[in-house]
Amino acid sequence: MRLLAALALASLALPAATPAGAAPAGQAGAALKIGIIGAGQIGGTLARLWVAAGHEVLLSSRHPAELEPLAQELGPRARLGTPREAAKFGDVVLVSVPYGALPQVGQDLSRELAGKVVLDTCNPYPSRDGEMAVEARRKGTGVADPEFLPGVRLVRAFNAINSGDLKSEAHRKGEPIAIPLAGDDAQALALAQRLVLDAGFEPVVVGPLARAREFDVGTAVYTRLLTGPRLRQALRLR
């Protein structure tokens, strides 16, 4: 916990964006251990970006054998494991699974995830996830998801960008693309901001979890490639 507090304070001192040609932010501070539950298109891409920034990752999915090529590609800072091992391993845990799996993740890993910073990328699609996704859209994911992942320090993050854009726009030249964030825990938000910077994007804190609905599926900013100023303008942030 002391480590997380120190890292969060360091994160608050980070600039709004990493200048072109500068070293990734992760290389300037203490490396984090990041457990990734669901290392598919989004989780796998973030694993690459975070390892490049100097962090360690533990990759997990329902089919871990399929992740062996990725782990070998990423080298000694990456390893494979079960979702439970990923939850135990991480200073921060990324959950990037089909939305319908969130309740089971929260139930199965409640002890391992308790009190941890969790970045949640999951989006509800009724055609895939059923009635629970309809209810989540009605409530907003920032209200619904803490019910599925109780006891964690939740941040909605990386849910409003396509996996292809996450790969192609990271550390792009010029003004970075913005990633909206929402959370109720200041330290968790600070760590999320650091990891957005380390991935090559600009973090934009929209507000508490209740405001995550402003960048949920179907909103005007969902999957749009906007810079920080344009995203703030679109969401009427000061």
Secondary structure as the mmCIF struct_conf table of DSSP 4:
data_model
#
loop_
_struct_conf.conf_type_id
_struct_conf.id
_struct_conf.beg_label_comp_id
_struct_conf.beg_label_asym_id
_struct_conf.beg_label_seq_id
_struct_conf.end_label_comp_id
_struct_conf.end_label_asym_id
_struct_conf.end_label_seq_id
HELX_RH_AL_P HELX_RH_AL_P1 ARG A 2 LEU A 12
TURN_TY1_P TURN_TY1_P1 ALA A 13 ALA A 13
BEND BEND1 LEU A 14 LEU A 14
BEND BEND2 ALA A 16 ALA A 17
HELX_LH_PP_P HELX_LH_PP_P1 THR A 18 PRO A 19
TURN_TY1_P TURN_TY1_P2 ALA A 20 GLY A 21
HELX_LH_PP_P HELX_LH_PP_P2 ALA A 22 PRO A 24
HELX_RH_3T_P HELX_RH_3T_P1 ALA A 25 GLN A 27
TURN_TY1_P TURN_TY1_P3 ALA A 28 ALA A 28
BEND BEND3 GLY A 29 GLY A 29
HELX_LH_PP_P HELX_LH_PP_P3 ALA A 30 LEU A 32
STRN STRN1 LYS A 33 ILE A 37
BEND BEND4 GLY A 40 GLY A 40
HELX_RH_AL_P HELX_RH_AL_P2 GLN A 41 ALA A 52
TURN_TY1_P TURN_TY1_P4 ALA A 53 GLY A 54
STRN STRN2 GLU A 56 SER A 60
BEND BEND5 ARG A 62 ARG A 62
HELX_RH_3T_P HELX_RH_3T_P2 PRO A 64 LEU A 67
HELX_RH_AL_P HELX_RH_AL_P3 GLU A 68 LEU A 74
HELX_RH_3T_P HELX_RH_3T_P3 GLY A 75 ARG A 77
STRN STRN3 ALA A 78 LEU A 80
HELX_RH_AL_P HELX_RH_AL_P4 PRO A 83 PHE A 89
BEND BEND6 ASP A 91 ASP A 91
STRN STRN4 VAL A 92 VAL A 95
BEND BEND7 VAL A 97 VAL A 97
HELX_RH_3T_P HELX_RH_3T_P4 TYR A 99 ALA A 101
HELX_RH_AL_P HELX_RH_AL_P5 LEU A 102 ASP A 108
TURN_TY1_P TURN_TY1_P5 LEU A 109 LEU A 109
HELX_RH_AL_P HELX_RH_AL_P6 SER A 110 LEU A 113
TURN_TY1_P TURN_TY1_P6 ALA A 114 GLY A 115
STRN STRN5 VAL A 117 ASP A 120
HELX_RH_AL_P HELX_RH_AL_P7 PRO A 126 ASP A 129
TURN_TY1_P TURN_TY1_P7 GLY A 130 GLY A 130
HELX_RH_AL_P HELX_RH_AL_P8 GLU A 131 LYS A 139
HELX_RH_AL_P HELX_RH_AL_P9 THR A 141 PHE A 148
BEND BEND8 LEU A 149 LEU A 149
TURN_TY1_P TURN_TY1_P8 PRO A 150 GLY A 151
BEND BEND9 VAL A 152 VAL A 152
STRN STRN6 ARG A 153 ARG A 156
BEND BEND10 PHE A 158 PHE A 158
BEND BEND11 ALA A 160 ILE A 161
HELX_RH_AL_P HELX_RH_AL_P10 SER A 163 SER A 168
BEND BEND12 GLU A 169 GLU A 169
TURN_TY1_P TURN_TY1_P9 ALA A 170 HIS A 171
BEND BEND13 LYS A 173 GLU A 175
HELX_LH_PP_P HELX_LH_PP_P4 PRO A 176 PRO A 176
STRN STRN7 ILE A 177 ILE A 177
STRN STRN8 ALA A 178 GLY A 183
BEND BEND14 ASP A 184 ASP A 184
HELX_RH_AL_P HELX_RH_AL_P11 ALA A 186 ASP A 198
TURN_TY1_P TURN_TY1_P10 ALA A 199 GLY A 200
BEND BEND15 PHE A 201 PHE A 201
STRN STRN9 GLU A 202 GLY A 207
BEND BEND16 PRO A 208 PRO A 208
HELX_RH_3T_P HELX_RH_3T_P5 LEU A 209 PHE A 215
BEND BEND17 ASP A 216 ASP A 216
TURN_TY1_P TURN_TY1_P11 VAL A 217 GLY A 218
BEND BEND18 THR A 219 THR A 219
TURN_TY1_P TURN_TY1_P12 ALA A 220 THR A 223
STRN STRN10 THR A 227 THR A 227
HELX_RH_AL_P HELX_RH_AL_P12 GLY A 228 ALA A 234
TURN_TY1_P TURN_TY1_P13 LEU A 235 ARG A 236
#
